């Protein structure tokens, strides 16, 4: 019988979402990882920067394990930062710097998870007062959902950049089909939408 290991299960799902998000940067130019492709400015490197901040907050401040711990935090992080500064990369912020910070945040998160039981309590200062007290388990579930959501955003943005799709390197999790097959498929979906609109 396989012994349940809830921490390992949760971390595996979190790591899968992390890896999927970073994979969406592979092979793209500096411009393409940064350019906004939605009316609200969604871009690939900004998504990575944002989730780095999410992990730093939720597995650092929430459980009294500050990530920066006396070191100077970047200007986009914390109180007083410009609105949405964590959702895009300034020209002087390198891809390596942002990805490196995200990987450091993973290590910090993994350390928090290793150090604390799942029922350890923390305090999310930016949540409504009646929900601020949380367990490590709840925070893990919250951050997995958030990271997976942003990995989904990255799927769509990457497809808009160069047509690349898929769940992960070596496993795109897509039905087989060449460009003509996908064009035919898309045309069928469009035709159904028009028919429903006119129906």
MARLUMSE-804285 format. One record per residue (C-alpha): x, y, z; residue number from 1. Coordinates in Angstrom, 3 decimals, always signed. Each point is the difference from the previous one (the first is absolute). Layout:
BEGIN
<c1 = X; c2 = Y; c3 = Z; pos = NUM>
...
//
This chain:
BEGIN
<c1 = +0.000; c2 = +0.000; c3 = +0.000; pos = 1>
<c1 = +1.253; c2 = +3.473; c3 = -0.899; pos = 2>
<c1 = +0.329; c2 = +2.243; c3 = +3.023; pos = 3>
<c1 = -1.667; c2 = +3.396; c3 = -0.512; pos = 4>
<c1 = +2.356; c2 = +2.954; c3 = +0.027; pos = 5>
<c1 = -2.134; c2 = +3.157; c3 = -0.258; pos = 6>
<c1 = +2.951; c2 = +2.419; c3 = +0.053; pos = 7>
<c1 = +1.741; c2 = -1.815; c3 = -2.833; pos = 8>
<c1 = -3.232; c2 = -0.112; c3 = -2.010; pos = 9>
<c1 = -0.628; c2 = +3.715; c3 = +0.443; pos = 10>
<c1 = +3.580; c2 = +0.937; c3 = -0.852; pos = 11>
<c1 = -0.091; c2 = -2.228; c3 = -3.098; pos = 12>
<c1 = -3.070; c2 = +1.847; c3 = -1.327; pos = 13>
<c1 = +1.549; c2 = +3.367; c3 = +0.834; pos = 14>
<c1 = +3.258; c2 = -0.938; c3 = -1.745; pos = 15>
<c1 = -1.886; c2 = -1.207; c3 = -3.065; pos = 16>
<c1 = -1.705; c2 = +3.406; c3 = -0.315; pos = 17>
<c1 = +3.317; c2 = +1.808; c3 = +0.597; pos = 18>
<c1 = +1.737; c2 = -2.018; c3 = -2.700; pos = 19>
<c1 = -2.844; c2 = +0.526; c3 = -2.477; pos = 20>
<c1 = +0.160; c2 = +3.753; c3 = +0.529; pos = 21>
<c1 = +3.774; c2 = +0.243; c3 = -0.472; pos = 22>
<c1 = -0.075; c2 = -2.265; c3 = -3.052; pos = 23>
<c1 = -2.124; c2 = +2.601; c3 = -1.781; pos = 24>
<c1 = +3.048; c2 = +2.317; c3 = -0.101; pos = 25>
<c1 = +2.213; c2 = -2.507; c3 = -1.823; pos = 26>
<c1 = +1.280; c2 = +1.049; c3 = -3.392; pos = 27>
<c1 = -1.524; c2 = +3.482; c3 = +0.014; pos = 28>
<c1 = +1.729; c2 = +3.335; c3 = -0.500; pos = 29>
<c1 = +0.208; c2 = +2.635; c3 = +2.718; pos = 30>
<c1 = -2.736; c2 = +1.910; c3 = -1.775; pos = 31>
<c1 = -2.333; c2 = -2.966; c3 = -0.285; pos = 32>
<c1 = +0.237; c2 = -0.974; c3 = +3.681; pos = 33>
<c1 = -0.835; c2 = +3.585; c3 = +0.986; pos = 34>
<c1 = -2.516; c2 = +1.265; c3 = -2.523; pos = 35>
<c1 = -3.603; c2 = +0.482; c3 = +1.141; pos = 36>
<c1 = -2.472; c2 = -2.113; c3 = -1.924; pos = 37>
<c1 = -3.293; c2 = +0.834; c3 = +1.710; pos = 38>
<c1 = -1.746; c2 = +3.323; c3 = +0.659; pos = 39>
<c1 = +1.069; c2 = -0.312; c3 = +3.656; pos = 40>
<c1 = +3.665; c2 = -0.479; c3 = -0.919; pos = 41>
<c1 = +0.409; c2 = -3.716; c3 = +0.746; pos = 42>
<c1 = +3.497; c2 = -1.133; c3 = -0.969; pos = 43>
<c1 = +2.101; c2 = -3.085; c3 = +0.667; pos = 44>
<c1 = +2.863; c2 = +1.414; c3 = +2.063; pos = 45>
<c1 = -2.423; c2 = +2.082; c3 = +2.048; pos = 46>
<c1 = -1.910; c2 = -3.158; c3 = +0.929; pos = 47>
<c1 = +3.234; c2 = -1.566; c3 = +1.267; pos = 48>
<c1 = +0.868; c2 = +3.135; c3 = +1.961; pos = 49>
<c1 = -3.474; c2 = +0.054; c3 = +1.530; pos = 50>
<c1 = +0.035; c2 = -3.615; c3 = +1.162; pos = 51>
<c1 = +3.466; c2 = +0.503; c3 = +1.483; pos = 52>
<c1 = -1.511; c2 = +2.747; c3 = +2.156; pos = 53>
<c1 = -2.964; c2 = -2.224; c3 = +0.853; pos = 54>
<c1 = +2.262; c2 = -2.730; c3 = +1.381; pos = 55>
<c1 = +2.172; c2 = +2.526; c3 = +1.823; pos = 56>
<c1 = -3.082; c2 = +1.446; c3 = +1.703; pos = 57>
<c1 = -1.949; c2 = -3.147; c3 = +0.796; pos = 58>
<c1 = +2.857; c2 = -2.197; c3 = +1.171; pos = 59>
<c1 = +2.063; c2 = +2.778; c3 = +1.512; pos = 60>
<c1 = -1.947; c2 = +2.769; c3 = +1.665; pos = 61>
<c1 = -3.034; c2 = -2.170; c3 = +0.749; pos = 62>
<c1 = +2.009; c2 = -2.418; c3 = +2.113; pos = 63>
<c1 = +2.544; c2 = +2.399; c3 = +1.506; pos = 64>
<c1 = +2.762; c2 = -1.203; c3 = -2.319; pos = 65>
<c1 = +0.845; c2 = +3.180; c3 = -1.967; pos = 66>
<c1 = +1.669; c2 = -0.682; c3 = -3.329; pos = 67>
<c1 = +2.092; c2 = +3.155; c3 = -0.117; pos = 68>
<c1 = +0.756; c2 = -0.112; c3 = +3.756; pos = 69>
<c1 = +1.786; c2 = +3.331; c3 = +0.253; pos = 70>
<c1 = +1.193; c2 = +0.098; c3 = -3.616; pos = 71>
<c1 = -1.400; c2 = +2.738; c3 = -2.193; pos = 72>
<c1 = -3.080; c2 = -1.121; c3 = -1.898; pos = 73>
<c1 = -0.452; c2 = +1.064; c3 = -3.627; pos = 74>
<c1 = -1.931; c2 = +3.231; c3 = -0.534; pos = 75>
<c1 = -2.959; c2 = -1.849; c3 = -1.554; pos = 76>
<c1 = -0.542; c2 = -2.078; c3 = +3.132; pos = 77>
<c1 = -1.834; c2 = +1.041; c3 = +3.140; pos = 78>
<c1 = -1.773; c2 = +3.058; c3 = +1.306; pos = 79>
<c1 = +0.439; c2 = +3.133; c3 = -2.031; pos = 80>
<c1 = +0.620; c2 = -1.845; c3 = -3.273; pos = 81>
<c1 = -1.662; c2 = +1.327; c3 = -3.113; pos = 82>
<c1 = -3.295; c2 = -1.737; c3 = -0.809; pos = 83>
<c1 = +0.565; c2 = -3.107; c3 = -2.125; pos = 84>
<c1 = +3.796; c2 = +0.398; c3 = +0.146; pos = 85>
<c1 = +0.230; c2 = -3.750; c3 = +0.605; pos = 86>
<c1 = -1.825; c2 = -0.797; c3 = -3.256; pos = 87>
<c1 = +2.609; c2 = +1.200; c3 = -2.508; pos = 88>
<c1 = +3.759; c2 = +0.237; c3 = -0.356; pos = 89>
<c1 = +1.723; c2 = +3.346; c3 = -0.317; pos = 90>
<c1 = +2.705; c2 = +0.224; c3 = -2.673; pos = 91>
<c1 = +2.735; c2 = -0.149; c3 = +2.651; pos = 92>
<c1 = -1.404; c2 = -3.182; c3 = +1.599; pos = 93>
<c1 = +1.531; c2 = -2.977; c3 = -1.734; pos = 94>
<c1 = -1.749; c2 = -3.262; c3 = -0.746; pos = 95>
<c1 = +2.782; c2 = -1.799; c3 = +1.921; pos = 96>
<c1 = -0.571; c2 = +2.238; c3 = +3.035; pos = 97>
<c1 = -3.759; c2 = -0.623; c3 = +0.075; pos = 98>
<c1 = +0.248; c2 = -3.735; c3 = -0.656; pos = 99>
<c1 = +2.798; c2 = -0.228; c3 = +2.578; pos = 100>
<c1 = -2.147; c2 = +1.756; c3 = +2.586; pos = 101>
<c1 = -2.850; c2 = -2.390; c3 = -0.746; pos = 102>
<c1 = +2.264; c2 = -3.016; c3 = +0.475; pos = 103>
<c1 = +1.258; c2 = +1.467; c3 = +3.298; pos = 104>
<c1 = -3.620; c2 = +0.489; c3 = +1.048; pos = 105>
<c1 = -0.621; c2 = -3.710; c3 = -0.726; pos = 106>
<c1 = +2.853; c2 = -0.949; c3 = +2.311; pos = 107>
<c1 = -1.352; c2 = +2.266; c3 = +2.706; pos = 108>
<c1 = -3.501; c2 = -1.440; c3 = -0.427; pos = 109>
<c1 = +1.308; c2 = -3.553; c3 = +0.057; pos = 110>
<c1 = +1.918; c2 = +0.840; c3 = +3.183; pos = 111>
<c1 = -3.126; c2 = +1.384; c3 = +1.658; pos = 112>
<c1 = -1.956; c2 = -3.117; c3 = -0.952; pos = 113>
<c1 = +2.768; c2 = -2.254; c3 = +1.308; pos = 114>
<c1 = +0.301; c2 = +1.940; c3 = +3.264; pos = 115>
<c1 = -3.682; c2 = +0.226; c3 = +0.921; pos = 116>
<c1 = -2.856; c2 = -2.485; c3 = +0.384; pos = 117>
<c1 = -2.953; c2 = +0.407; c3 = -2.359; pos = 118>
<c1 = -2.141; c2 = +1.190; c3 = +2.899; pos = 119>
<c1 = +2.481; c2 = +2.759; c3 = +0.948; pos = 120>
<c1 = -1.804; c2 = +3.321; c3 = +0.184; pos = 121>
<c1 = +0.978; c2 = +3.211; c3 = -1.684; pos = 122>
<c1 = -1.435; c2 = +3.452; c3 = -0.536; pos = 123>
<c1 = -0.795; c2 = +1.454; c3 = -3.446; pos = 124>
<c1 = +0.016; c2 = +3.720; c3 = +0.795; pos = 125>
<c1 = -1.527; c2 = +1.038; c3 = -3.355; pos = 126>
<c1 = -3.050; c2 = -2.296; c3 = +0.241; pos = 127>
<c1 = -3.307; c2 = +1.055; c3 = +1.614; pos = 128>
<c1 = +0.306; c2 = -0.089; c3 = +3.786; pos = 129>
<c1 = -2.369; c2 = -2.935; c3 = +0.488; pos = 130>
<c1 = +2.122; c2 = -2.213; c3 = -2.303; pos = 131>
<c1 = +3.520; c2 = +1.112; c3 = +0.851; pos = 132>
<c1 = +0.890; c2 = -2.946; c3 = +2.205; pos = 133>
<c1 = +0.946; c2 = -2.877; c3 = -2.277; pos = 134>
<c1 = +1.735; c2 = -3.358; c3 = +0.055; pos = 135>
<c1 = +2.989; c2 = -0.946; c3 = -2.102; pos = 136>
<c1 = -2.262; c2 = -2.516; c3 = -1.753; pos = 137>
<c1 = -2.467; c2 = +2.703; c3 = -1.019; pos = 138>
<c1 = +2.769; c2 = +2.270; c3 = -1.254; pos = 139>
<c1 = +1.517; c2 = -2.817; c3 = -2.059; pos = 140>
<c1 = -3.351; c2 = -0.702; c3 = -1.642; pos = 141>
<c1 = -0.525; c2 = +3.730; c3 = -0.635; pos = 142>
<c1 = +3.429; c2 = +0.476; c3 = -1.590; pos = 143>
<c1 = -0.307; c2 = -3.163; c3 = -2.117; pos = 144>
<c1 = -3.316; c2 = +1.293; c3 = -1.371; pos = 145>
<c1 = +1.468; c2 = +3.467; c3 = -0.606; pos = 146>
<c1 = +3.126; c2 = -1.316; c3 = -1.725; pos = 147>
<c1 = -1.990; c2 = -2.421; c3 = -2.166; pos = 148>
<c1 = -2.329; c2 = +2.853; c3 = -0.988; pos = 149>
<c1 = +2.959; c2 = +2.122; c3 = -1.080; pos = 150>
<c1 = +1.571; c2 = -2.950; c3 = -1.833; pos = 151>
<c1 = -3.273; c2 = -0.156; c3 = -1.945; pos = 152>
<c1 = +0.310; c2 = +3.685; c3 = -0.800; pos = 153>
<c1 = +3.539; c2 = -0.701; c3 = -1.214; pos = 154>
<c1 = -1.299; c2 = -2.801; c3 = -2.251; pos = 155>
<c1 = -2.261; c2 = +2.447; c3 = -1.803; pos = 156>
<c1 = +2.566; c2 = +2.820; c3 = -0.152; pos = 157>
<c1 = +2.674; c2 = -2.334; c3 = -1.397; pos = 158>
<c1 = -2.400; c2 = -1.225; c3 = -2.675; pos = 159>
<c1 = -0.617; c2 = +3.630; c3 = -0.966; pos = 160>
<c1 = +3.757; c2 = +0.623; c3 = -0.236; pos = 161>
<c1 = +1.019; c2 = -2.856; c3 = -2.295; pos = 162>
<c1 = -2.707; c2 = -2.653; c3 = -0.085; pos = 163>
<c1 = +1.801; c2 = -2.323; c3 = +2.433; pos = 164>
<c1 = -2.381; c2 = -1.913; c3 = +2.243; pos = 165>
<c1 = +0.155; c2 = -2.745; c3 = +2.546; pos = 166>
<c1 = +0.161; c2 = -1.043; c3 = +3.591; pos = 167>
<c1 = +3.715; c2 = -0.683; c3 = +0.306; pos = 168>
<c1 = +3.089; c2 = -0.719; c3 = -2.038; pos = 169>
<c1 = -0.336; c2 = -3.421; c3 = -1.594; pos = 170>
<c1 = -3.702; c2 = -0.288; c3 = +0.903; pos = 171>
<c1 = -2.144; c2 = +2.611; c3 = -1.649; pos = 172>
<c1 = -3.223; c2 = -1.788; c3 = +1.076; pos = 173>
<c1 = -1.659; c2 = +1.045; c3 = -3.255; pos = 174>
<c1 = -1.829; c2 = -2.069; c3 = -2.618; pos = 175>
<c1 = +2.154; c2 = -0.810; c3 = -3.036; pos = 176>
<c1 = -0.493; c2 = +2.252; c3 = -2.970; pos = 177>
<c1 = +1.946; c2 = +2.047; c3 = -2.494; pos = 178>
<c1 = -0.625; c2 = +3.661; c3 = -0.771; pos = 179>
<c1 = -2.751; c2 = -0.820; c3 = -2.506; pos = 180>
<c1 = -1.776; c2 = -2.243; c3 = +2.530; pos = 181>
<c1 = +0.058; c2 = +2.779; c3 = +2.617; pos = 182>
<c1 = -1.243; c2 = +2.588; c3 = -2.489; pos = 183>
<c1 = -2.907; c2 = -2.271; c3 = -0.921; pos = 184>
<c1 = -0.737; c2 = -0.613; c3 = +3.661; pos = 185>
<c1 = +0.069; c2 = +3.709; c3 = +0.812; pos = 186>
<c1 = -2.292; c2 = +0.736; c3 = -2.940; pos = 187>
<c1 = -2.517; c2 = -2.567; c3 = +1.337; pos = 188>
<c1 = +0.097; c2 = +1.627; c3 = +3.444; pos = 189>
<c1 = -0.509; c2 = +3.435; c3 = -1.561; pos = 190>
<c1 = -2.892; c2 = -1.279; c3 = -2.132; pos = 191>
<c1 = -1.707; c2 = -1.474; c3 = +3.077; pos = 192>
<c1 = +0.394; c2 = +3.302; c3 = +1.850; pos = 193>
<c1 = -1.530; c2 = +1.957; c3 = -2.894; pos = 194>
<c1 = -2.854; c2 = -2.467; c3 = -0.310; pos = 195>
<c1 = -0.740; c2 = +0.272; c3 = +3.731; pos = 196>
<c1 = +0.101; c2 = +3.799; c3 = -0.214; pos = 197>
<c1 = -2.455; c2 = +0.017; c3 = -2.891; pos = 198>
<c1 = -2.110; c2 = -2.863; c3 = +1.319; pos = 199>
//
